[in-house]
Amino acid sequence: MKWEIVKYVSECDVCQRVKADHLKPAVPAWKWEDIHMDFIVGLPLTQKGYDSIWVIIGRFTKSAHFIPIKTTYWAKQYAELYIAQIVSLHGVPRTITSDREFAYNNSYQKSLEMAPFETLYGRQCRTPLNWSEPGERVTFGPDLVTQAEEQVKFIHDNLKRAQSRQKS
């Protein structure tokens, strides 16, 4: 079947003209023209109350800015920080790429019958900045091990079922 797909795609006029978006981005022509950004969360509170870091990286030079933030910030506060810390030094970039794995890790995968994040951590992810809700009961110790073992068995069974469907 794989070879049939390869043959079809190689002969399909539309397939040859339309290129997939998942290709690696081109090398930027100038520094800070294209940037990536991501968040490091779940850190201990600093004396000033920061609990996360906003990482902004220029793709050309791979130089980075590490901006201390609070997970309680609003979009306006992020915009003000961005203008003060990045735009004022480097200008407005041509492209901004945020962490795309969040969308993938939280999308339902039929073969797993759950999202990859849920597979890995045993629960659904709530937001990219807050891993747990305030006051939420968190499992520790032997209960966590038991819960993880049950999750692994569930995932293993789902993968076996998906594999048997693909064989037939």
C-alpha positions as CSV (number, residue, x, y, z in Angstrom):
1,M,0.0,0.0,0.0
2,K,2.8,2.4,0.8
3,W,4.2,2.1,-2.7
4,E,0.8,2.7,-4.2
5,I,0.6,5.9,-2.3
6,V,4.1,7.0,-3.3
7,K,3.3,6.3,-6.9
8,Y,0.0,8.1,-6.8
9,V,1.5,11.2,-5.1
10,S,4.4,11.3,-7.6
11,E,1.9,11.2,-10.6
12,C,-0.6,13.6,-9.1
13,D,-0.4,17.1,-10.6
14,V,-2.0,18.8,-7.5
15,C,0.3,16.9,-5.1
16,Q,3.4,18.1,-7.0
17,R,2.3,21.7,-7.0
18,V,1.1,22.0,-3.4
19,K,3.8,21.5,-0.8
20,A,3.1,20.5,2.8
21,D,3.3,23.1,5.6
22,H,5.3,20.7,7.8
23,L,8.6,21.3,5.9
24,K,11.4,23.0,7.9
25,P,11.3,26.7,7.6
26,A,13.8,28.4,5.3
27,V,17.0,29.8,6.8
28,P,16.4,33.5,7.7
29,A,18.2,36.1,5.7
30,W,18.8,38.5,8.7
31,K,19.1,38.4,12.5
32,W,15.8,38.6,14.4
33,E,13.8,38.5,11.2
34,D,12.2,35.2,12.3
35,I,11.7,34.2,15.9
36,H,10.5,31.3,18.0
37,M,8.9,31.6,21.4
38,D,8.0,29.2,24.2
39,F,7.3,29.2,27.9
40,I,9.0,27.5,30.8
41,V,6.4,27.0,33.5
42,G,6.0,25.5,36.9
43,L,9.1,27.1,38.4
44,P,9.4,28.1,42.1
45,L,8.3,31.7,42.9
46,T,11.1,34.3,42.8
47,Q,11.2,37.1,45.4
48,K,9.4,39.3,42.8
49,G,6.7,36.7,42.3
50,Y,7.7,35.4,38.9
51,D,6.9,31.7,38.3
52,S,7.7,31.2,34.6
53,I,10.1,32.3,31.9
54,W,9.1,33.5,28.4
55,V,11.8,32.3,26.0
56,I,12.2,34.2,22.7
57,I,14.8,33.0,20.2
58,G,16.1,34.6,17.0
59,R,16.3,31.8,14.4
60,F,19.3,33.2,12.5
61,T,21.7,33.7,15.4
62,K,20.0,31.4,17.9
63,S,20.4,34.1,20.5
64,A,17.7,34.2,23.1
65,H,15.9,36.5,25.5
66,F,14.7,35.0,28.8
67,I,11.9,37.2,30.2
68,P,10.6,36.4,33.7
69,I,6.8,36.3,33.8
70,K,3.9,35.4,36.0
71,T,1.3,32.8,34.8
72,T,-1.4,35.3,35.8
73,Y,-0.4,37.8,33.1
74,W,-3.0,39.0,30.6
75,A,-2.3,39.3,26.8
76,K,-1.9,43.1,27.2
77,Q,1.0,42.5,29.6
78,Y,2.7,40.1,27.3
79,A,2.3,42.6,24.4
80,E,3.9,45.4,26.5
81,L,6.8,43.1,27.6
82,Y,7.3,42.0,24.0
83,I,7.5,45.6,22.7
84,A,9.7,46.7,25.5
85,Q,12.1,43.7,25.5
86,I,12.2,42.6,21.8
87,V,10.8,45.1,19.4
88,S,12.7,48.0,21.0
89,L,16.0,46.1,20.5
90,H,15.4,44.1,17.3
91,G,12.4,45.6,15.5
92,V,9.3,43.7,14.3
93,P,10.1,40.2,13.0
94,R,8.8,38.9,9.7
95,T,7.6,35.7,11.3
96,I,6.8,34.4,14.8
97,T,6.6,30.7,15.5
98,S,5.2,29.7,18.8
99,D,5.4,26.2,20.3
100,R,3.3,24.1,18.1
101,E,3.7,20.9,20.1
102,F,0.9,22.0,22.5
103,A,-1.7,21.6,19.7
104,Y,-0.3,18.2,18.7
105,N,0.1,16.9,22.3
106,N,-3.5,17.9,23.1
107,S,-5.2,16.6,20.0
108,Y,-7.1,13.3,20.1
109,Q,-5.1,10.4,18.5
110,K,-7.4,7.6,17.3
111,S,-4.8,4.8,17.8
112,L,-4.2,5.9,21.4
113,E,-7.8,6.8,22.0
114,M,-6.5,9.9,23.9
115,A,-4.1,12.8,23.4
116,P,-0.3,12.2,23.6
117,F,-0.2,14.6,26.6
118,E,-2.7,12.4,28.4
119,T,-0.7,9.3,27.5
120,L,2.4,10.8,29.0
121,Y,1.1,12.5,32.1
122,G,-2.1,10.5,32.8
123,R,-4.4,13.5,32.7
124,Q,-5.6,16.1,30.2
125,C,-3.7,19.3,29.8
126,R,-5.6,22.4,30.8
127,T,-3.6,25.3,29.4
128,P,-0.1,25.8,28.1
129,L,0.7,27.9,31.2
130,N,-1.0,26.2,34.1
131,W,-0.5,22.5,34.6
132,S,-3.0,22.1,37.4
133,E,-5.9,24.1,38.8
134,P,-5.6,25.9,42.2
135,G,-6.8,23.6,44.9
136,E,-6.7,20.5,42.7
137,R,-5.9,17.2,44.4
138,V,-2.6,15.9,43.0
139,T,-1.7,12.2,43.2
140,F,1.6,11.2,44.9
141,G,3.5,8.1,46.0
142,P,2.1,4.6,45.5
143,D,-1.2,5.9,44.1
144,L,0.7,7.7,41.4
145,V,2.5,4.5,40.5
146,T,-0.7,2.5,40.4
147,Q,-2.4,5.2,38.3
148,A,0.6,5.2,35.8
149,E,0.5,1.4,35.5
150,E,-3.2,1.4,34.7
151,Q,-2.6,4.1,32.2
152,V,0.3,2.2,30.5
153,K,-2.0,-1.0,30.3
154,F,-4.8,1.1,28.8
155,I,-2.5,2.6,26.2
156,H,-0.9,-0.8,25.4
157,D,-4.3,-2.3,24.9
158,N,-5.3,0.6,22.6
159,L,-2.2,0.3,20.5
160,K,-2.6,-3.5,20.2
161,R,-6.2,-3.0,18.9
162,A,-5.1,-0.3,16.5
163,Q,-2.3,-2.6,15.3
164,S,-4.7,-5.5,14.7
165,R,-7.1,-3.2,12.8
166,Q,-4.2,-2.1,10.5
167,K,-3.1,-5.7,9.8
168,S,-6.6,-6.7,8.6
